[in-house]
Amino acid sequence: MRFKDLDSSYIDGQWVRGPATFDVVNPATGEILAEVADLSRAQIGLGIDAAAKAFPLWSSKTSHERAILLKRWSALINSNNETLAQLMTAEQGKPLAEARGEVAFGASFIDWFAEEAKRAYGEVIPTAFAGKRYTTLRQPSGVAAAITPWNFPVAMLTRKAGAALAAGCTMIVKPAAETPLCALLLARLADEAGLPAGVFNVITTTRSAEAGEILCENSKVRVLSFTGSTAVGKQLYRQCADTMKRLALELGGNAPLVIFDDADLEKAVEGAMATKYRNAGQTCVCANRIYVQNGIYETFAARFSEAVLQLKVGDGTEDGVLIGPLITAKALQKVQDLVEDAVRKGATVRVGGSVHGRGGSFYQPTVLENVKTGMRILSEEVFGPVAPLIRFETEAQALAMANDSTVGLAAYIYTRDLSRSIRMSEGLQAGIIGINDTLPSVAVAPFGGVKDSGLGREGGRQGLDKYMDTKFVCVGII
């Protein structure tokens, strides 16, 4: 399957070729899917200029007018679910059922923010002096740039674009070089929905560092939203300092899952499977550290391992496949290195533990036991289908181990004890807490982390905040 018609960037309502191209490769088969435009520095600048030129018209539209166009876009995304899902599986590798779910999830952000922008209220403030009137206005900040990751090529884009466009900002999006095709198809659907030229632009390039530098240093860009590694996020943070941009940084995670003795064991196994092995473990909120209380450890480990053994590995288009390939050979090597480091330091492999027999970038779904502090797999984000199991005795011990991380994006708890769930949810250092639920992400709720997991929140009513300025208006005696 080739996608020759998705080979150009989208700037100012036009499809633009670059001075060079790069290959987009199916990670399951090695097939070249498309040769996509690799834009020059000057062309990236043209994309920013197009967004800046379109801003006055777009920002002057009422929230209701913007909502009509965004809802058309959302409807087109939903009606093209199968096409987008097939494309996503081809370029990213996740199973087709997961891809279909992501497309629907992605459309929900556009729909949510189309409505939420109508409620971007200002306020009237009680006056401190007679004869004066204090009010606030919320207005779009300007051009917004988004740098999106390869692991969720639709939903991570629409979560940013829905908020920015609904707020009245115009956009320039740089998708990951591994997965640009979904972004380009979304641009085609945005054009079909009637978004004016320049409002939504997609630039494609393999020179991610250079593109990031351009977006950070250009003063026309007023907001930068990035999803990716903590190291890159910190670099972008530094580069944005001179132009004083607003920043939304959704960075790395290393989520703990804490399972107490009183948990519903069946639900705990089900939840651990859902979070750990979704997208072959290539999610920033998946459980990378599974802490199990000693009283149920053996039973949980046995049932969990049995479930892992049933996971079918293969091309995401094949029936019954639940684990697709890792995105690149480099990603595969990192996972293998982390497993080998843990084993050298005393961990034992209960399930899997090596490259899958299919070859390529497929890795066996893996369960590790006897995992202890000092192993890299506890301190580094795995981004692969590897589940380390760790015993604990007390609630205090579990909380201390769960918080022993420089990042804090998501954390999960399984318990029937309401008081304990409240204590843990308040004590865990993470921006997202799932209690007896490992799939909490929805468009209507805020998403983001603490510590080195980033700044700001996406989704929910808070998702508009980074794209809007609050203006105080003081009216004196008339």
Residue, then its C-alpha position, 0 to 999 in steps of 0.5 A: m500500500r502506497f500513499k503517493d498523494l500524501d507527499s506534500s506539506y500544507i502551507d497557506g491552503q496549498w500543497v508544497r513540495g520541498p527541495a528533498t524528500f524522505d521515506v515514510v516506512n511501515p515498521a511492520t513490513g519495511e515497505i516504503l509508504a510515501e516519499v514526503a517533502d522535506l522542507s527547507r528552513a525558508q519554507i518553514g518560515l513561510g508556514i509561520d508567515a501564512a499563519a500570521k497572515a491568517f490570524p486577524l481574520w480567524s481571530s475576528k470570527t465569533s466562537h460560534e463561527r469557528a465552532i461550525l467549521l471545527k464541527r465540520w472537520s470533526a465530522l469528516i474525521n469521524s466519517n473517514n475513520e477507517t481510512l485514517a485508521q488504516l493509514m495510522t496502522a501502516e505508518q505507526g504500526k499499532p493494531l487496527a482496532e487501536a487505530r480506529g479508537e484513536v481516530a474517534f478519540g482524536a475527533s472528540f477533541i475537535d468537537w469538545f473545543a468547538e463547544e468549549a470556546k463558546r464558554a471562554y468567559g471573561e468576568v466582572i470584578p467587584t470594584a475597589f473604587a466608586g465610579k470604576r468598572y473592572t472586567t476581563l476579556r479572554q482573547p486568542s494569543g496569536v500563532a500557535a506551533a505544535i510539535t507532535p509525536w509519532n505514537f499517537p499521530v492523530a489524537m496528539l495533533t487534534r488535542k492541540a489543534g482543537a484548543a488552539l483553533a477554537a480559541g482563535c489562534t492559527m496554527i503550524v504543526k510539525p508532525a514526527a518524521e516517522t508518522p507525517l501521513c496522518a497529519l497530512l490527511l487531517a490537513r486535507l480534511a480541514d481544507e475540505a471542512g472549509l478552514p480558511a487558507g493559512v489557519f492550519n498548516v502542516i510542515t514536514t521535515t526530518r530536521s526536527a532540531e532545526a524546525g524546533e529552533i525556527l519555531c522557538e526563535n520566531s517572534k510571530v509564534r506566540v505559543l508552542s505546544f510540544t509532546g515528546s521527551t523531557a530532554v527535548g522539552k527542556q531544550l525547547y523551553r530554553q530556546c523559547a526564552d528570548t521570545m517569551k512564548r507561552l509553553a505547553l509541554e507534555l513530556g516523559g512519563n514513568a507511571p507507577l501502578v500500585i495494586f493492594d491486597d484488597a484489590d479486585l484481582e481480575k480487574a487489576v490484571e485487566g487494567a494492568m494489561a490495558t495500560k502496559y501493552r497498549n500500542a506495544g507499550q509505546t505510550c507516555v501514560c502506560a504503567n512502567r512500574i507495577y507494584v504489587q502488595n506481598g499478600i497477592y503478589e504470587t497470584f497476580a504475577a501468575r494470572f498476569s503472566e498467563a494473560v501476557l502469554q496470550l498476546k498475539v504479536g504481528d502486523g496490526t492489520e492481521d486478525g487478532v493482533l494486539i502487539g504491533p512492532l516498535i517504531t524503529a530498530k533504535a527503539l527496539q535496541k533501547v528496550q532490549d538494552l533495558v531488559e539486559d541491564a535488569v537481568r544482569k543486575g538480578a531481575t528474572v524473566r518470567v515471560g518473553g525477554s527478547v526480540h520476537g521471532r518475526g524479526g524486524s522491530f517486533y519485541q516479545p511481550t515481557v514480564l520481569e520479576n525481582v526488579k529492584t532499585g538501581m536497574r535502569i528499567l525503573s528510572e528510564e521510560v521503557f516505551g516497549p512491551v515490558a512489565p517490571l513487577i515489584r513487591f511491596e509490604t505497606e502503603a507508605q512503602a508503595l507511595a515512597m517507591a511510586n514517587d521515587s521518580t523525576v517525572g510525574l505524568a500518570a499513576y494508577i491504584y487498585t484498591r477497594d478501600l476508599s480512604r486509602s484511594i483518597r490518601m494515595s491520590e493526594g499523595l502520588q506526585a502525578g498529574i493524572i491519577g487512575i483509581n481502579d481505572t488505567l484508561p482515564s484520558v478523555a477530551v473533557a478532562p485535563f491532561g498533563g504532568v508535574k515535575d519533569s513531565g511538563l507544563g500546562r494541561e491539554g484537554g478539559r476546560q483548562g486546554l484553552d488556557k495556553y492559547m488565550d490571553t487574559k486582558f484586564v479592562c478598567v473603565g474610569i468615571i465616564 
